[in-house]
Amino acid sequence: MYDGGKIVFGLIIFVLIVTLPFTLSIGKDYVKPEPKIDTPEIQKLPEAERKCVESKEFMRTEHMQLLNEWRDEAVRLGKRIYVSSSGKTYTISLQNTCMKCHSNKSEFCDKCHTFAEESPYCWDCHIAPKENTQKEAKL
Amino acid sequence: MSDMDRRKFLKIAGISALLGMGSWSLFEVVTKEHLEAFVEKYKTPPEAMHAKRWAIVIDLKKLDEKIMHDCIEACNRIHNVPQISNPKEEIKWIWKETFEHAFPGMEHQYMPEEIKEMPVLVLCNHCDSPPCVRVCPTKATFKRKDGIVMMDMHRCIGCRFCMAACPFGARSFNWRDPRPFIKEENKEYPTRMRGVVEKCTLCCERLEVGLPPACVEVSNGAIMYGDLADPNSEIRKLLATRYSIRRKAELGTNPCVYYLL
């Protein structure tokens, strides 16, 4: 092998760089993001109605697709009523339906989005519900 | 088997083969997706108002300063339209214009002063052949089935082709983040972000819940709306009895905002 040393040295550097995300996180604790769903609005609901438009599992993995679908149906086709798989109807609105219950954007949306380094542009236009900052809450 | 000749046998075999294949394809065509589509997941609200061709009629004789102010104010408040004083950056959905600016070519030196100086409310004309829709590269602006020229802010890339195409100047570009310029946010309606174009949407979000457009509501009868395709509609009767003009109709965009003189 010509220049074997150089090649092996290069390979080692390559492997080091590629595995950097793994080696850097050694020793760091994995903190699972726990979005909070205990807003006063949800607490007020009777036990039986404390459900999202679809199941928790569906919402956890598919909320982005559902929101995109909602967006297109409402804005482009004017269909502003969603019939969930359980047959219940909801008004399609991120600002006025989703966030009415989930009034804690920083403790709900942001928890996972920050963890996954996701920055969806929803809030550039849609107005997030006003939250008590932690200082205010303590007072 | 003696009474079945070869010809008859082939006939029966052929027909049953056809039937068999037919039913199989029927079985294949109706899949789960079709059944799911049968149960409608998205509906228009029952209180929504429908029309084949929405249009606006503005009675210039009834317009006065106060009504115009109220209309502009109501529109701005409901749609979170920012108030930017710099005319190069201002955002306008509905605004005031002088007669000669709104209707270039229709004014002349000797016309009555009261018409010449008549203030006019102008807004997006929701053209029947909207040039803005033709040039939009992302279909962010599109014409709905009911004639409303609508914006999908999610798709706008801020190329401003539509602004160049619109002969009425009905579109405004957000040169900066509009939020600091909104006096009081309407929490029910989104704002816009930097880098998108916006304009009047004929309050389609209000029509969809059975409410009249905001400007119509506060105009004290000076602005009317209705279905242009329905010969019995209120606005069609008005247009049939009174003389009306449109802005730059000679350009062929077929504007659907009519002004009664």
Interface residues (C-beta under 8 A of the other chain):
Chain A: R71 E73 V75 R76 L77 G78 K79 R80 I81 Y82 V83 T89 T91 I92 Q95 N96 Y121 D124 C125 H126 I127 P129
Chain B: V39 E40 K41 Y42 K43 T44 P45 A48 F142 R144 M150 D152 M153 H154 E185 K187 E188 Y189 P190 T191 R192 M193 R194 C204 E208 V209
